[in-house]
Amino acid sequence: MPTLQVSFARMCFETRIALDLTQQQVADRVGVSRSYIAKVERETADPALSMVERIAEALGLGITFDFRPPRFPVGRPIRDALHARCSAYVDRRLRALGLNTAREVEIVHGASHGWIDILAFDPVSGTLLVIEIKTRFDDLGALERQVSWYERMAWQAARRLGWRPRRVVSLVLALASDEVESVVRVHRDVFRLAFPVRAAKVAAMLLDPSSAISGRGLALIDPASRRRHWLIGTSLDGRRSRLPYRDYADAARPAASSMARAPADTNEPSEPRPMNRKPMSSRGGRATAS
């Protein structure tokens, strides 16, 4: 099988000849020297993807790349350590509030295959939480589609776990970093529409899952934090305080260095404490968002 370099060189040459173009004419269109185009056609040049795109455009070539992840023998593809830390952190917090939880819940529908980061269930109110953990925001459209699919499939996944939900609420909990916050600021209108429920409302709902909530929630988290008020608002909530991390790389450093950057909170307990849940009719409590 020819390599990409050989295939591209051959296609460039054959297309140029078919179009009755000289190497100089192609070079002028691309903005490079004639000798460079000659090297590409002789397979002695190794053009960058940006240059491949420019040459293809000059020749009217359509180029697509099909990227496929490697096949893993068993179970879910390996997730990064920071994502795992965040997921485990949220799971502990939810269990401390008395919710039933399940992590990495597999869902399959036809050819579609995925894993819900966390499902959490309150048997008193019948509220099922579909929680997506994000360490960065790469594609907001893909995130919305992913959450929508998870919402549809969560009912079936919950029943497999022996839960009987009466409503589904989706939450996106993202790493509390300047990198994440910058995306929220740039796309604030999109986030307002797609994830209209703010951190304080999410926190209140976690304390009282029977409370009314309309729409999907968005909040930030710090996996090294031991504060009782563990949900952090975005700039959409009016938060102006400094976030604990600059970006993904900063948070991915060893936990000791990450915790050293986090502000101390000597007035809060070192671990989340399980709460005595009251009957649904008398539940209540203050929001725990910061």
N, C-alpha and C positions, 0 to 999 in steps of 0.2 A: 504494500500500500504506500503510495507516495506521501511524503511529508507535506505539511501545510505550505512550507516554503516552496517546494517543487511545484505543487499544484497551483499556487498563486502565480509563480513565475510563468508557468505554461499558459495559464488563462490570460495573463497580461499580454503575452506575446501573440497568442491566437486572436484575441479581441482587437488588439492594435492593427494587426494585418487585415482582419475582416472589415475594420472601419477605414482602412486605407489611410492610416495616420503614420507619421514618422515618429521616431523616438523624440526628436526635438519638439514636435508639436505636443506630444504628451507631457514632456518635461515642462513646457511653457504653461500648460494648464495646471500642473501640479505645483509649479514654483520651485523646481529643482533643476539640476544640470542634466544634460542629455546622457552623460556618462553614468549618472546614478540610475536612470531608467534602464540603461543597458545592463548594469550590474544586477538589477532586480530580475530582468529577463534571463540572465545567465546563472541565476541562483547564487551569485557571489555577494549579494547584499542581504542584510537581515533587517528589513524595515519594521519599525514599531507599528503597533496597531493603528495609531493616529495616521501614520504615513500610508498604511494599507488602505485606510478609509479614503484618504485623499486621492490615491491612484485609482481606486475603484470608482470613485465619483467622476474622475476625469474620463474614464473609459465607459461609464454607464453600467458598471458591473454591480450586481446586487450580491452582498455578502452577509451571511448570517452565521452565528456561532451557536451551537447547541451544547450548553453546559449541563452535564448530568452529575449529581453527587455520587460518590462511591457507594457500592452496595455493602451494607453491614449484615453480617451473618445472622444476628439475632437482635431483636428489640429495636429501640429507638436509636437514631444516629447520635453520636457522642456530642453532648452539649458542653459549652465552655464552662470553666470552673466558676467564673463570676456569676453567670446565670444560675448555676446550681446553688451558689451561696445565697443569692437573692430569693430563689424559690424556697429553699429550706428555711430561711428567715421568716418569710411570709407565712409558711405552713406552721411554724412554731407559734407565731402571733395569733393565728386564727384558732389553733387548738387551745391556746390559753384563754380565748374568749368562749370556749365551750362548743365550737363548731366541729362537726365531723369533716375530715379532709381526706383527699386522695390526690397524689401527685402523679404527673406523667400519665394521664389517663388516655389510653389509646382509643381512637375513633376511626372507623373505616366505613366508607360509603362508595361502592363501586370501585373505581380506580383511585379514588381520593383516600389518602391515608395521612393521619396527623395525630398529634398528642396535645391534649389540653394541659397546660402547665399545672394548674391547681383547680380542682373542684372542691367546693366547701358547701356543707349542707346544714341548715338549721331545722331539726325535726319538729320544733314547736310551731314555727310559722310556715314551714314548707318552702323556705327560700333556698334556692340553689344558686351559688355564686360561681360564675365562670371567670377565672382569673388568668390573665395573660401577663407574664413577666417580661419586661423589656429592659435591656441594658443600654440600648441606643435605638433611635428611630431612623430607619433606612428608607422605608417605603410606606407612606401613610395609607395609600389606596389598598395595598396588600394587607395592611394591618386591619383595616375596616372589613375587608372581605373575609379575612381569617376569623375575626371575632364573630361575624355574622354566621359563618359556617359552624363555629363552635357552639353558638347559641342554639342552632337547630339540632345539633347532634347531642347536646348535653343531656336532654331528657332521657334518651335511650341509655347513655353512659351511666346516668344516675341510677336508673332502674337496675342495671347490672350490678350495681353496688348495694342494692337493697334499699335505696332511698326512693321516696315518693314525693317529688317536688310539686309545688303548686304554682311557682313562678320562677323565672330565671332572671338574674341580674348579672351583667357583665362589668368587669373592672379591669382596667389596664394600670398596672403598678410598675413604674419605670424607675431606673436608677437615678438618684438625686445628684445629677452632675450638671455642670455648666453646659456640656455638650448637648445633653437632652433638653435643657431649658432653652438653649438657643433655637432649637428646632420648634419648640412650642411657641416661642415668640414670633418667629418668622411665619409660621402657619397657624397663628392664633385663631383666625376665623374658621379654619378647618377643624381644629380641636374643639372650639366652642360648639360647633354643630354636631360633630361625631361623638364627642365625649362631654356632654353638658353638665354632668354631676361633679361638683367640686369636692376637694379633699375633706372638708369639714362635714359635708353631707354624707360622704362615704364612711367616715369615722362614726358618725351617729348611727348609720344604718348597721354597721358591724356590731355596735352595742345593742341595737334593737332591730334585728332582721325583719320584724313585722312592719317596720315603718315604711311609709310610702316613698318610693324613689322612681323617678321617671327618666329613663335614658341610661346611658353607659357612664361609668365613673372613671376619673383619672386622678391619680395621686403619685407622688414620688416616695421612694423608700431609701433608707441607708442601712445596708445589711450589717453594719458594725454598731448601729445604735442600740442602746439599752433603755432608751427613754420610753416611758409609758405612752406618751403622745408620739406615736411612731410614724404616722402618715404625714407627709410634708406636702404643702400646697405648691402649685406652680405659680408662675407670674399671672396666670389667669385668675388666681385666687387673691391677687394683690400682694403676694409674698415678695419681699425685697431683701430678706436676709440672705447671707452667704450660704451656698450649698457646700456639702462636705467634700465633693470631688470635682476635679476639673473636667475629666473625661473618662472614657472606658479604661484606658491604660492606668490612670491614676487609681481608680477603684480596684483594678485587678492586681495591684501590688499586694505583698503579704499583708494579712489582716492587722498585724501589729502597727505597721506604718500608717495604714488607713485610719485606725482608731486614734492614732496620735494626732491626726489632723482634725478629728471631730471634737467640737467643744464639749467640755465636761458638763455634767448635769448632776450635781451632788444631791439635789433634792428629789430625785426620782429613784425608784428601786432598780436594782441591777438586772433583774429579769422580769419579763411580763408575768403577772400573777393571774391564775385562773379566777374568773369572776363567777359569783353565784347568780345564775341566770334566773330572773323572775318570770312568772307566767306572762304570756303574751299581752294580756290586758293591762298589766301594770308595769311593763318594761319602760325603761327610760334611761337617760344618762347623758352626760355632756359629750360633746364631740372631742375626739382625741387627735385632731389634726393640728399640726404646727405651721 
